[in-house]
Amino acid sequence: MIRPLTSNDLRTAAQLTAGDPRALLAHLRWQLHTPYASAFVLQQGAQLIGVACSIRHAFSAHIGHVFIHPPHRRQQLGTALVQHLLNHCEANGCATTSAQVPDTDLSFWQAQGFTPQGRYVRYSGGLHMDADRDEVLLLEPPHTLALLRLDERATGEDRRALLLEHRFAAHAYVDQAVVRGGLLPLLGHGLVLAESAFVGLELQRWLLPHQAHIVVPEANAAACAHLIERKYTPVSAGVRMVRGPLLPYRPELIYAWPWGL
């Protein structure tokens, strides 16, 4: 049986991850109380054996977590759970769905109709430079619309509900009254968007002292080269997979991506 997640499921569902159950528990709590988020569980008898989550935007969605209890894998249960989630997203007007998955899971997601659209890299352990530009300001109402437009240029998605919820402590890079970039440190592991490498790398410097690692698209050559130069160690942070019409995704505008594996 597949049904919506409830508060009574939280602690059991959080144990399904092979990673940190406390982090998943916190995320599931957020999913449960966020109107534009969805989470479903797979129940077999009295046992909860699977969970899947998504975030719905204006016309697209992102699948964030899918876990099946190991003894129940390779039984098409993951397929049933993901298809249920996809049907739910499509019924709510989301024509395109993305996911960020490890290389080992590519065949599963391709079987669900997803295709690769780039990779992400996680960098950690380097020496960040100190931020030093006066153009970086706390985000104010006049900057907000420009930041939302920059995010839509970068992702091809209208994610305003997600960004507005996480705008506390956000910063904007403002040059001659024009917003050239933005930082949302509280969205996942942090989101940095910028029109140029100069702006993007400066905003990275505001994020790195507060993060153990940073995730960037592999296609952002300037960001990757700078982090390598600063002695950061790269590891794969997954493949971007997309189902439905491809959106005008522009990874060269993304200098920190909030989701990792």
PEKASUL-V603518 format. One record per residue. RES is the residue in one letter. PHI is phi in degrees with one decimal (999 if undefined). PSI is psi in radians with two decimals (none if undefined). D_LAST is the distance of its C-alpha to the last C-alpha in Angstrom with 2 decimals. Layout:
RES,PHI,PSI,D_LAST / RES,PHI,PSI,D_LAST
This chain:
M,999,2.33,27.20 / I,-109.4,2.24,24.53 / R,-146.9,2.87,25.11 / P,-64.1,2.57,23.65 / L,-62.8,2.46,21.84 / T,-121.9,2.96,24.42 / S,-63.1,-0.51,24.56 / N,-69.7,-0.32,25.85 / D,-87.4,-0.23,22.67 / L,-56.4,-0.93,20.28 / R,-68.8,-0.65,20.42 / T,-67.8,-0.76,20.56 / A,-64.3,-0.63,17.62 / A,-65.7,-0.40,15.44 / Q,-79.0,-0.12,16.37 / L,-74.9,-0.35,14.83 / T,-76.3,2.58,11.31 / A,-84.2,-0.11,11.03 / G,-95.5,-2.37,9.22 / D,-88.6,1.91,11.19 / P,-64.8,-0.45,13.55 / R,-68.1,-0.68,14.96 / A,-66.3,-0.74,11.98 / L,-66.2,-0.67,11.78 / L,-59.3,-0.78,15.58 / A,-62.6,-0.72,15.76 / H,-66.9,-0.72,13.66 / L,-64.5,-0.64,15.85 / R,-61.3,-0.76,18.88 / W,-62.7,-0.79,18.11 / Q,-56.3,-0.74,17.66 / L,-64.4,-0.54,20.95 / H,-110.6,0.24,22.90 / T,-110.2,2.11,21.76 / P,-59.6,-0.57,24.15 / Y,-95.4,0.19,21.93 / A,-111.4,2.68,19.06 / S,-136.1,2.52,19.34 / A,-144.7,2.36,18.17 / F,-126.8,2.61,19.84 / V,-118.5,2.65,20.26 / L,-106.8,2.11,21.72 / Q,-117.7,2.33,24.66 / Q,-122.2,1.89,26.85 / G,64.2,-2.21,30.07 / A,-93.7,-0.03,29.35 / Q,-98.2,2.29,25.91 / L,-88.4,2.08,22.67 / I,-120.7,-0.03,20.44 / G,-158.4,2.70,17.77 / V,-147.0,2.53,16.07 / A,-144.4,2.43,14.75 / C,-128.5,2.66,14.29 / S,-147.7,2.77,15.09 / I,-119.4,2.18,16.37 / R,-98.3,2.31,19.63 / H,-105.8,-2.86,21.10 / A,-62.5,-0.74,24.68 / F,-141.8,0.27,24.45 / S,-146.6,2.97,20.81 / A,-144.5,2.77,17.81 / H,-126.7,2.20,14.01 / I,-88.8,2.12,12.38 / G,-101.3,-0.70,9.50 / H,-141.0,2.27,9.39 / V,-136.6,2.08,11.44 / F,-134.1,2.36,12.46 / I,-121.7,2.36,15.73 / H,-56.8,2.25,17.54 / P,-48.0,-0.76,17.72 / P,-63.2,-0.26,21.54 / H,-106.7,0.17,21.47 / R,-78.1,2.88,19.18 / R,61.7,0.57,20.95 / Q,-125.2,0.32,23.46 / Q,68.5,0.16,22.52 / L,-72.7,-0.66,21.37 / G,-62.5,-0.69,17.87 / T,-61.2,-0.79,19.81 / A,-62.8,-0.70,22.14 / L,-68.0,-0.78,19.57 / V,-66.0,-0.73,17.74 / Q,-62.9,-0.65,21.21 / H,-62.3,-0.76,22.40 / L,-65.4,-0.74,19.67 / L,-62.7,-0.75,20.45 / N,-61.7,-0.68,24.14 / H,-63.8,-0.78,23.71 / C,-64.2,-0.77,22.03 / E,-65.1,-0.64,24.74 / A,-65.6,-0.38,27.44 / N,-99.7,0.35,26.42 / G,88.5,0.22,26.89 / C,-94.2,1.75,23.44 / A,-77.4,-0.50,24.36 / T,-118.1,2.38,21.06 / T,-128.5,2.37,17.62 / S,-118.1,2.78,14.31 / A,-149.5,2.74,10.85 / Q,-120.1,1.96,7.68 / V,-131.3,2.68,7.33 / P,-72.0,2.77,7.38 / D,-57.0,-0.58,10.97 / T,-66.2,-0.32,12.15 / D,-104.5,0.12,11.97 / L,-57.9,-0.77,13.78 / S,-62.9,-0.65,17.12 / F,-61.4,-0.86,16.30 / W,-70.8,-0.58,15.25 / Q,-64.1,-0.61,18.18 / A,-67.0,-0.38,20.41 / Q,-89.4,0.08,19.59 / G,96.2,0.19,20.87 / F,-90.7,2.63,17.84 / T,-128.0,2.61,18.24 / P,-69.2,2.51,16.11 / Q,-142.5,0.97,16.56 / G,102.9,2.99,14.99 / R,-127.1,2.83,11.94 / Y,-119.0,2.62,9.78 / V,-127.2,2.35,10.08 / R,-100.8,2.27,9.06 / Y,-115.0,2.39,12.47 / S,-150.0,2.84,13.79 / G,81.9,0.16,17.18 / G,-94.3,-2.92,19.55 / L,-116.0,1.86,22.59 / H,-80.3,2.70,22.42 / M,-89.7,2.64,25.66 / D,-73.5,2.48,27.32 / A,-71.2,2.50,27.50 / D,-148.5,0.28,31.11 / R,-103.2,2.27,31.70 / D,-72.2,-0.23,33.87 / E,-72.4,-0.24,32.59 / V,-85.0,2.05,29.42 / L,-125.4,2.72,30.49 / L,-59.3,2.41,29.24 / L,-62.4,2.24,28.48 / E,-118.2,2.82,31.72 / P,-49.1,-0.70,32.72 / P,-64.9,-0.36,34.22 / H,-86.9,-0.34,30.93 / T,-63.3,-0.81,28.79 / L,-61.9,-0.69,29.92 / A,-63.7,-0.69,29.39 / L,-66.4,-0.70,25.77 / L,-62.6,-0.71,25.19 / R,-66.8,-0.66,26.92 / L,-65.3,-0.69,24.87 / D,-63.7,-0.69,21.62 / E,-67.8,-0.63,23.30 / R,-63.0,-0.66,24.40 / A,-76.2,-0.69,20.92 / T,-104.8,-0.33,19.10 / G,75.4,0.15,22.16 / E,-118.9,2.68,21.39 / D,-96.7,1.64,23.40 / R,-108.6,0.53,20.89 / R,-60.9,-0.66,23.63 / A,-61.8,-0.77,23.18 / L,-63.6,-0.81,19.59 / L,-69.2,-0.72,20.64 / L,-65.2,-0.59,23.92 / E,-65.8,-0.53,22.48 / H,-107.2,0.38,20.40 / R,-81.5,-0.13,23.17 / F,-60.5,2.35,24.39 / A,68.0,0.23,24.45 / A,-73.4,2.71,23.62 / H,-128.6,2.70,25.48 / A,-126.8,2.53,27.10 / Y,-95.1,1.95,28.52 / V,-116.1,2.04,32.06 / D,-119.6,1.98,34.52 / Q,53.1,0.84,38.04 / A,69.7,0.17,36.96 / V,-112.2,2.27,34.30 / V,-78.5,2.05,30.59 / R,-102.9,-0.19,28.86 / G,-173.8,3.00,25.34 / G,-153.6,2.72,23.39 / L,-131.7,2.19,20.87 / L,-117.0,1.61,19.26 / P,-71.1,-0.34,17.85 / L,-96.4,0.02,17.27 / L,-90.2,1.85,15.06 / G,55.9,-2.23,11.49 / H,-90.1,0.14,11.05 / G,111.2,2.40,14.08 / L,-119.3,2.22,15.50 / V,-125.4,2.20,18.13 / L,-123.2,2.47,20.39 / A,-157.5,2.62,23.49 / E,-78.5,-0.35,26.35 / S,-145.0,2.84,26.72 / A,-65.1,-0.64,25.18 / F,-58.6,-0.80,27.64 / V,-71.6,-0.77,26.47 / G,-61.8,-0.74,22.73 / L,-69.8,-0.57,22.92 / E,-66.5,-0.75,25.11 / L,-67.7,-0.57,22.76 / Q,-57.5,-0.68,19.93 / R,-65.1,-0.43,22.46 / W,-79.1,-0.43,22.68 / L,-89.9,-0.72,18.97 / L,-59.2,-0.62,18.28 / P,-63.0,-0.30,20.67 / H,-108.3,0.05,18.71 / Q,-127.9,2.42,15.11 / A,-72.9,-0.39,13.95 / H,-154.2,2.95,11.87 / I,-136.7,2.45,11.80 / V,-110.8,2.29,9.83 / V,-136.1,2.71,12.49 / P,-65.6,2.43,13.40 / E,-59.6,-0.52,14.82 / A,-74.1,-0.18,17.96 / N,-85.3,1.50,18.73 / A,-61.3,-0.66,20.89 / A,-65.4,-0.75,22.44 / A,-66.2,-0.77,19.34 / C,-65.3,-0.76,17.98 / A,-63.6,-0.71,21.52 / H,-64.4,-0.74,22.10 / L,-68.0,-0.65,19.09 / I,-63.4,-0.73,20.17 / E,-60.8,-0.58,23.67 / R,-87.0,0.23,22.69 / K,72.5,0.42,21.42 / Y,-76.9,2.54,17.68 / T,-96.8,2.18,15.78 / P,-91.8,2.44,13.37 / V,-138.5,2.75,10.53 / S,-64.6,2.38,8.64 / A,-114.4,0.35,5.65 / G,106.0,2.98,6.61 / V,-108.1,2.34,9.91 / R,-77.8,2.13,11.43 / M,-116.8,2.43,13.54 / V,-132.0,2.39,16.61 / R,-121.6,2.29,19.30 / G,99.6,-2.96,22.68 / P,-58.9,2.30,24.40 / L,-69.1,2.37,22.47 / L,-94.1,2.77,22.38 / P,-74.8,1.20,23.53 / Y,-73.5,2.27,20.13 / R,-126.6,1.50,20.89 / P,-63.9,-0.37,18.03 / E,-67.6,-0.20,20.76 / L,-94.8,-0.05,21.11 / I,-107.9,2.05,17.55 / Y,-109.3,-0.10,17.29 / A,-157.8,2.32,14.24 / W,-114.4,2.34,11.59 / P,-72.8,-0.32,10.46 / W,-104.9,2.41,7.03 / G,-131.2,-3.07,3.79 / L,-102.0,none,0.00
